[in-house]
């Protein structure tokens, strides 16, 4: 079992952000049309991910990898669900006379059946967090009901894939919302940026490599946050975490940050947001914490913030990264693969 290690290698290393995500708008106004196009952007990504997997791996490949029937048939059903979500959201936008976004170009770092399923679990979990975080911003009650209906299906996808990988299908009594928006104004390098940073968009951006859309969403990714590969599983309340070269990245993002600036790793798990102050190990440019918070579990998100209580956009300097965190006594026995 190498679930945690694969999550780290997939999402901890910053990938190039595609140009379609870097367009800027001067007056971002979030409305239901933007939220639906935001959701459609994520559904296109998921649909393409499953489409490629079904093209690249056969039923026999899944059986050989230890996923016997009817797993492959269920995987095709997940693809159909994502296709249906794309069609539904596109239709809802068109019916409201709002231009829907289109499929972009993507690159997914899965190389075999198990790495594909690990990434599937991550993406489905992010989808749940995205819909949950956006729900409070949806004004039309019919759209809210539709988003909730999609959310529950994405949650079932997540549980099914996690269980197939030997992970707990429900590791936390609460799912984790990722903020949809906070403040539209951000000071970066003494320059005022009129756009919305977005946690989910920051994760999706790592897989988007090109393409163009008739819709420009008013979002921009946060700087990426890299986790140093470990030979141990992350355990709540005990494991250390190193954010590779994060101090250097923080100074580039905000020149006012120095080695004495208090920076906090904020861990999002369920409805909790637990900050831990980082430090700089002697002689390098990393940030590090010695112990994870005690009450986090499952797919956990972490951002770096200049504030220990307010994790809105103006305070976040990098992230999110994703960790799979285990409660004490629930740590897998399998040995993690060697770090690359």
LINUR-V995108 format. One line per field, one symbol per residue. phi: phi as a letter, one per 30 degrees, with the letter a starting at -180 (. if undefined). burial: I if it has 24 or more other ideal C-beta (glycine too) atoms within 12 Angstrom, else O. Layout:
phi = ???
burial = ???
This chain:
phi = .bedddeeddcdddcdddedccdcccbdbdbdddddddddedddddededddddddbceddddddjbdecedddddddededdddddddddddddcicdddbdccbbcdccadddddddeedddddddddddddedcdcdddddddddddeddeddeedddeddcicddbdbdbdcdcedbbcdbbcbhicdccacdbddddddedcccljbbdccddbbddedbccddbcbddceibddbccdhddddddddbdddbdcddbbdcccbiccbcdbdcbceeibcdcbbcbdedccaidccbbcbdbdbccdedcdcajdcbbcccdejcdddddddddd
burial = IIIIIIIIIIIIIIIOIIOIIOOIOOOIOIOIIIIIIIIIIIIIIIIIIIIIIIOOIOOOOIOOOOIOOOIIOIIOOIIOIIIOIIOIIIOIIOOOOIOIIOIIOIOIIIOOIIIIIIIIIIIIIIIIIIIIIIIOIIOOOOIOOIIOOIIOIIIIIIIIIIOIIIIIOOIIOOIIIIIIIIOIOIOIOOOOIOIIIIIIIIIIIIIIOOOOIOIIIIIIIIIIIIIIIIOIIIIIIOIIIIIIIIIOIIOOIIOOIOOOIIIIIIIIIIOIIIIIOIIIOOOOOIIIIOOIIOOIIIIIIIIIIIOOOOIIIOIIIIIIIIIIIIIOOOIOOOOIOOOO
